[in-house]
Amino acid sequence: MSKRKGKVISDATAVKSRRVTAVGIEDAPDDTNHQRPSSSGAHSATGDIGLIESVTLKNFMCHHLLGPFQFGPNVNFIVGNNGSGKSAILTALIVGLGGKATFTNRGVSLKDFVKTGENTADITIRLRNRGPDAYKRDVYGECISVEHRISCDGCRTCRLRSKSGQLISTKKEELTAILDHFNIQLDNPVSILNQEMSKQFLHSKSESDKYKFFMKATLLEQMKRDYIHIKHTKTVTRQQVEKQEESLKDLKQEFLQKKERYENLSSFSEMKVVLENLKKAMAWCLVREKEQFVQQLKEDIEKEENNYKHQDNLQLCQTRVTQVEKKLQCIKSRVDSLKEEQESLSQDSVKLKEQVKTISKAHKEQELVYFRALNKLKQSEQEQNLLQEKINKAKTSVILNNDGETEYMKQQKKISSLKEQLAELDKTCSQLNQEIKNKHQALFKGREERDKLRLEERNIQVLYASKLKRKNQLLASRSNKLKRFGDHVPDLLDSIAEAYATGRFLKRPVGPIGTCISLKDPTLAVAVECCLRSFMKAFCCDNYKDETVLQELMARYYPKGTRPQIIVSPFSEKVYNIHGRKAYHPEYPSVLDTIIASNPVIINCLIDMRGIESILIIREKDKARKVMQQGRPPKNCREAFTVEGDQVYPNRYYTSDFSMAKYLGGDLEAEISMLESDLENLQAQLSRFQLHVTSVSEEIVSMESRLNSTIMALKKTLASMNQVKATITDLETAGEEQIDDISSLEEVAQENRQKIDVEKETVHEAKAEFDKYRKLLEDVESKYSSVRERIDQLPDDMEPLKDEQLKLENECTKHERNLKILENKLKAHEDNIQAMKNDLTVREEELQEYVTKATEISPERQQVTGSTKSIDMEITRLKKKLKVYESSHGEQEQVVREYAEALALYRQKTNQVRDLRRFIDRLDNIMSDRQNRYKVMRRSLSVRCKLYFNNFLIKMNCCGSMVFDHNNETLSISVKPPGREDDGVSDMRSLSGGERSFSTVCFMLSLWEITESPFRCLDEFDVYMDMHNRRISLDLLLELSERQHLRQFVFITPLTTR
């Protein structure tokens, strides 16, 4: 079958050349008068729930296998010759969704649908289940698959599966709930109109049949049946009420007899008077015993109140706590003062640092001003010297004017000498540049070597500190093995024990894990520690409440970020069953086999967190590689460890950095000795590195000094070269210049001398200002250095105070714990006294009640000499005599009880009859209102059906009418085809078969407009139509499907759609 979006008609040839074809809207006949718009331009949305996606049949009716048929979301045509299986699909749809065999009009029993010669028939229907109104979408998904299997004896089984094929339910109630949710009505002809019903409907000329069809399609018939059932139930209830009223008369007569017997009851004889006197004596005897008990309780309370032992102990402990707190407060005040001093010094340091920066900046600026003035003075002096030389040359030139040739030769010789001097200086510059380059490279290598040595020195210092800390832990663990796991672990465990004793923990935490395990083979300690790593110091808690309490206790001893790990898992008294998950190997044990732990909680925790049952321990590296990497690893084994702690995976290998076990090692003295040896070696290495770093640093300083000397020599050489070049230039230009006026030059020289005097004065002032800033800078830097030294000294001063503070805090905590215990004891003592007082109050209240009761029995106190036991025996004897008397004359309590029961029963029955009367009256009013609403709804549906029927006829240029007679339950339809409007023909019996079929289709479309259903199926609706009426009917059907694009339509016809 092709969906609605299909572009061509596909023919599927089944067994015996049967053909079933479905086409979409685009496959409709291409006629110029009946062209349809492309589906791509129509509504793109489709229905979300209840649509049929596919149907598959196996051994159903006369077909071995049909399908799967894929249905489109809107319009589907099933076209095929008679006997090809068209109607079988519709029949399977009804049966497959739980309908009865009689609904199909194709059989009277389900076994009729099983193919002859087969034992079972299978039907599979897939319904769409999308969108916000989907039925249990999280269970079924976007599609619900309904599978029905029908056996040859008429039995059937239903399976409901999700989109993924998972079986969800096999209950009929679940299928009914799905159909109700999707609003699928299998017995409603508007939803499914099969072949037989279609023929009856088309051929029926009875107006009552059409009315019944309308009522059934709109579910008005079901509402009518419900109302009739309610009326019948009301009549039966009214009859029952009348019967109850009749029986109420007899009940009233019985009640009056019991009342008369109750009123005529006589009093008892003197035995009852004696019994009453004994009861009075018994009451006051009980009062006497209660008074004795209350007096004894008062004496006990007084004795407890005079016991001051708990108050004295509490006062003594409070005194100690006060003393320790005073000392602690004194230490805290000193620490706070040092902290305040540190903060003040820090602020002063920041201010002085900013002041140093400011003064340093001003000092540098003044230095720049000074050197600028100095350079300017030197430049003026050079200009003065050059000017003086020029004057001298001019004078010499005047003197030697008669012999100018000799002066020129002197200048040429001097220029030649200067050029040779310039070449020597240039060569010296090149050598100095090369020397500077070489020294720079040597200096860079020296600094690189120094940095590398310093990094190695720091690494050795860190390693030295770590080993020193470990040595101190081991030395401390000589007296307490728990200190191997941290200095604060013993105190933490004491706090845990105390918190558990006071009831803060639901179950006592277990840990550290390393203290709870031991090894069968101590040589495997390194391997086991490498495997467990941080879990060695972890703790186990049963629940998150206990974890919160343990976190609070850890906060006292560990800073945040360094606390041991806490693993939360419910405690179990048995080790997990790991039979199917454990790694097995004939030679090598797992970590689980190596560990011994008395508490199963530890084993279960390591199984959960580390998976120790799947980790093997293989001593040799080569064998570990061979077992894990040169073939398939052992079953359930995911990793292994060697005796040195190397970690081996099937595809990688990690070398361990452990050399000795920290927690599980047995020989403590050997480990301490080894650590001392390592510390001595590290100390020697550190000394060598420090000497080496010192020598390298001195060499770097020497190289920097030589480099600076070379740079200064280069600068002097460059300055000499510039001076020689300037001299050569002056000499070369001197011959071309004319002799300047000596007098003007001397005037300029005089001005320069005055200028130089001014600049010398400026230099002197700048030098004085520069010295002033330098001295100020030295003073501020001195202050800053002293402040920094004091800041660095403060932590050393605070360290002993902090140690003393910590010691006092621990002592204070200890006293506070003792104080709390004493307070609890005192509170328990006071609570005990209070409980005794409360008991006394209760006893006194009981005594008062006894006195009150005794006073009620006998207002005057009876002087009783006998005991309660003797009085009770006498009372029992008299009661026996009274019982014998009552057995012969009737028991008073029985008479009273029977009267009370009769009265209650009479009132109950009277109230029931009254309530039923009220209910029937109220039901009459409700049914009257419901009948009116039913008629309004029936009239509304009738009017809407007429309106849609007339609209469909008008579109086809026809006229007609539809008349509902609700009293006689008839529906008459009259239609006048085009061109016959003036004829007297109006009854559908006068129409041709095709015209009557067309009119019936219009009626069916009208019912579709006023009813709701996710899909609609028509079987052989066009068999009695001519091609013209059939084309018109098809256009009406397709137009309706365009409007109702969220519903699915399935049309079955033996005629082609082309």
Salt bridges, closest charged atoms under 4 A:
ASP31 OD1 - HIS34 ND1 3.66
ASP31 OD2 - ARG1031 NH1 3.63
GLU53 OE2 - ARG128 NE 3.42
GLU53 OE2 - ARG130 NH2 3.89
ASP122 OD1 - ARG149 NE 2.79
GLU142 OE1 - ARG130 NE 3.96
GLU142 OE2 - ARG137 NH2 3.06
GLU142 OE1 - LYS163 NZ 3.68
GLU147 OE1 - ARG161 NE 3.10
GLU174 OE2 - LYS136 NZ 3.25
GLU221 OE2 - ARG225 NH1 3.17
GLU245 OE2 - ARG917 NE 3.17
GLU254 OE2 - LYS258 NZ 3.95
GLU291 OE1 - ARG861 NH2 3.22
GLU304 OE1 - HIS829 ND1 3.69
GLU305 OE2 - LYS837 NZ 2.90
GLU341 OE2 - ARG790 NE 2.93
GLU435 OE2 - LYS439 NZ 2.95
GLU449 OE2 - HIS692 NE2 3.56
GLU498 OE1 - ARG817 NE 2.65
ASP521 OD2 - ARG619 NH2 2.25
ASP542 OD1 - LYS507 NZ 3.94
GLU552 OE1 - ARG504 NH2 2.85
ASP593 OD1 - LYS582 NZ 2.68
GLU613 OE2 - ARG581 NH1 3.43
GLU639 OE2 - ARG610 NH1 3.11
GLU639 OE2 - ARG638 NH1 2.67
ASP646 OD2 - LYS621 NZ 3.63
GLU669 OE1 - ARG478 NH2 2.95
GLU671 OE2 - ARG470 NH2 3.45
GLU676 OE2 - LYS471 NZ 3.77
ASP678 OD2 - LYS467 NZ 3.65
GLU699 OE2 - ARG706 NH2 3.68
GLU704 OE2 - ARG447 NH2 2.64
GLU732 OE2 - LYS419 NZ 3.86
GLU746 OE2 - LYS395 NZ 3.61
ASP771 OD2 - LYS767 NZ 3.10
ASP771 OD1 - ARG774 NH2 3.12
ASP792 OD1 - ARG788 NH2 3.83
ASP797 OD2 - ARG790 NH1 3.20
GLU811 OE2 - HIS815 NE2 3.64
ASP831 OD2 - LYS827 NZ 3.16
ASP839 OD1 - ARG843 NE 3.24
GLU844 OE2 - LYS298 NZ 3.77
GLU846 OE1 - LYS290 NZ 3.08
GLU846 OE1 - ARG843 NH1 3.37
GLU874 OE2 - ARG877 NH2 2.23
GLU898 OE1 - ARG261 NH1 3.37
ASP924 OD1 - LYS234 NZ 2.52
ASP924 OD2 - ARG238 NH2 3.26
ASP929 OD2 - ARG933 NE 2.87
GLU969 OE2 - LYS224 NZ 2.23
ASP983 OD2 - ARG980 NE 3.92
ASP987 OD2 - ARG989 NH2 2.59
GLU995 OE1 - ARG980 NH1 3.51
GLU1009 OE2 - ARG1043 NH2 2.32
GLU1012 OE1 - ARG1047 NH2 2.35
ASP1022 OD2 - ARG1030 NE 2.50
ASP1035 OD2 - HIS34 NE2 3.12
GLU1039 OE2 - LYS955 NZ 2.79
GLU1039 OE2 - ARG1043 NH1 3.70
GLU1042 OE2 - ARG4 NH2 3.87
